[in-house]
Amino acid sequence: MEIGVLSAVMAGICLSAAAGLRVFIPILALGLAGRFELLPLGEQFAWMTSEPFLVIVGVAALLEAGAYYVPLVDNMLDLLATPAALAGGTVIVSSLLPEMNPMAQWSAAALLGGGTAGIVQGSTVVARGLSTASSGGLANPLLSTGETGGSMLAVALALLVPVFFGVVVIIALGALVVWGLSWLAGSRSRGREGGLED
């Protein structure tokens, strides 16, 4: 049974947040949800429900999750995962938006989906950098497990309670942005003070 437009769009935002943690897990979930008519994918995204696509993305999801346990590879993967998360979030939301002008559809999808995935992915890059610096990378596998588990949990909540979890995600994203901006402002202020002391 398909859900309403609001629930579908909120599910897209939730899945985009999951894509910021692991790119392929939510894309696989979206394809399966579309295949079993749990989410109303647009006609132009029917390819996401095909068996070849689901198999390829399933393998990619396993490889991605496993690669984050390899030292140094996890940090290098962040360089690739950031643009992939932005693209994945954009496609996820676009596939769930109602039919509209293509320019408006992709612009809204980039803002809602790409923006959401980008903010979450950016926070994981910072967290992994801090983990690597503070523990020499020893704590990174624990962080990777949390990210994979968090992505799977976000997928489940996106399908079960999309509107409620969507509101939670939006509030959390707002808090992350505010924290990030205040942290940057504090860093610049400390930098200027250090320059004056020199």
C-alpha positions in Angstrom: 0.0 0.0 0.0 1.4 3.3 -1.0 1.7 6.2 1.4 0.8 9.9 0.9 2.9 12.6 -0.7 3.9 14.2 2.6 5.0 10.8 4.1 6.8 9.9 0.9 8.8 13.2 0.8 9.6 12.9 4.5 10.7 9.3 3.9 13.0 10.7 1.2 14.5 13.2 3.6 15.1 10.4 6.2 16.6 8.1 3.6 18.8 10.9 2.5 20.1 11.3 6.0 20.8 7.6 6.0 22.7 8.1 2.7 25.0 10.5 4.6 26.0 7.6 6.8 26.2 4.9 4.1 25.4 5.7 0.5 24.1 2.4 -0.8 22.0 1.0 2.1 19.2 3.5 1.7 19.3 3.3 -2.1 18.9 -0.5 -1.8 16.0 0.0 0.7 14.3 2.5 -1.6 14.5 0.2 -4.6 13.0 -2.7 -2.5 10.3 -0.4 -1.1 9.4 0.7 -4.7 9.4 -2.9 -5.9 7.0 -4.0 -3.1 5.0 -0.8 -3.6 5.7 0.6 -0.1 6.9 3.9 -1.5 5.5 5.6 -4.7 8.5 6.0 -7.0 8.1 8.1 -10.0 7.7 6.3 -13.4 11.1 7.5 -14.6 12.7 5.8 -11.6 11.3 2.4 -12.2 14.8 1.1 -13.0 15.5 1.3 -9.3 13.2 -1.6 -8.7 14.8 -3.9 -11.3 16.6 -7.1 -10.1 19.9 -6.2 -11.8 20.0 -2.8 -10.1 19.0 -4.3 -6.7 21.7 -7.0 -6.9 24.4 -4.4 -7.9 23.4 -2.0 -5.2 23.2 -4.8 -2.6 26.8 -5.9 -3.4 27.9 -2.3 -3.3 26.3 -1.8 0.1 28.1 -4.8 1.5 31.4 -3.7 0.0 31.0 -0.1 1.3 30.2 -1.3 4.9 33.1 -3.6 4.9 35.6 -1.2 3.4 35.1 1.2 6.3 36.8 -1.3 8.6 40.0 -1.2 6.7 42.5 1.3 8.2 43.3 4.4 6.1 40.8 3.2 3.5 38.0 4.6 5.7 39.4 8.1 5.5 40.0 7.8 1.8 36.4 6.6 1.3 35.1 9.8 2.8 36.5 11.7 -0.1 34.4 9.5 -2.5 31.4 9.2 -0.2 30.8 12.9 0.1 29.9 13.6 -3.5 28.2 10.1 -3.7 26.0 11.0 -0.7 25.0 14.3 -2.2 24.1 12.6 -5.5 22.4 9.7 -3.7 20.3 12.0 -1.5 19.2 14.1 -4.5 18.1 11.0 -6.5 16.3 9.5 -3.4 14.2 12.6 -2.9 13.6 13.3 -6.6 12.3 9.7 -7.0 9.7 10.4 -4.3 8.5 13.9 -5.3 5.2 14.2 -7.1 5.5 15.0 -10.9 6.5 18.6 -11.6 8.7 20.7 -13.8 12.0 18.8 -14.0 14.0 21.9 -13.1 11.9 22.4 -10.0 12.0 18.7 -9.1 15.7 18.4 -9.3 16.3 21.7 -7.5 14.0 20.7 -4.7 15.6 17.3 -4.5 19.1 18.8 -4.4 18.1 21.1 -1.6 16.1 18.5 0.5 18.0 15.3 -0.3 21.5 16.4 -1.3 21.5 19.0 1.5 20.4 16.5 4.1 22.9 13.8 3.0 25.7 16.4 2.7 25.2 17.7 6.3 25.2 14.2 7.7 28.1 13.1 5.7 30.1 16.2 6.6 29.5 15.5 10.3 30.8 11.9 9.8 34.0 13.2 8.1 34.6 15.5 11.0 33.9 12.7 13.5 36.3 10.3 11.7 39.0 12.9 11.5 38.7 13.5 15.3 38.7 9.7 15.9 41.8 9.2 13.8 43.6 12.1 15.4 42.7 11.1 19.0 43.0 7.3 18.8 45.4 6.8 15.8 42.4 5.2 14.0 41.9 2.5 16.7 38.4 3.8 17.4 37.4 4.1 13.8 35.9 0.6 13.5 33.5 1.4 16.4 32.5 4.6 14.6 32.0 2.7 11.4 29.8 0.2 13.1 27.7 3.0 14.5 27.4 4.6 11.1 26.2 1.4 9.4 23.8 0.7 12.2 22.6 4.3 12.2 21.9 4.1 8.4 19.9 0.9 8.8 18.0 2.3 11.7 17.2 5.5 9.8 16.0 3.3 6.9 13.7 1.4 9.1 12.3 4.6 10.7 11.9 6.2 7.3 9.6 3.4 6.3 7.7 2.9 9.6 7.2 6.5 10.9 8.4 8.8 8.0 6.7 12.0 9.2 7.7 11.7 12.8 11.2 10.7 12.0 11.4 13.3 9.3 10.7 16.0 11.8 13.3 14.6 14.1 15.8 14.6 11.2 15.0 18.2 10.3 15.5 19.4 13.9 18.7 17.5 14.2 20.1 18.9 10.9 19.2 22.4 12.1 21.1 21.8 15.3 24.1 20.4 13.4 24.2 23.5 11.1 23.9 25.9 14.1 26.7 24.0 16.0 28.9 23.9 12.9 28.5 27.7 12.3 29.2 28.5 15.9 32.2 26.2 15.9 33.6 27.9 12.7 33.0 31.4 14.2 34.8 30.3 17.4 37.7 28.9 15.4 38.1 32.2 13.4 37.9 34.2 16.6 40.6 32.1 18.3 42.7 32.4 15.1 42.4 36.2 15.1 43.3 36.4 18.8 46.3 34.1 18.3 47.4 36.3 15.4 47.2 39.4 17.6 49.2 37.8 20.3 51.9 37.0 17.9 
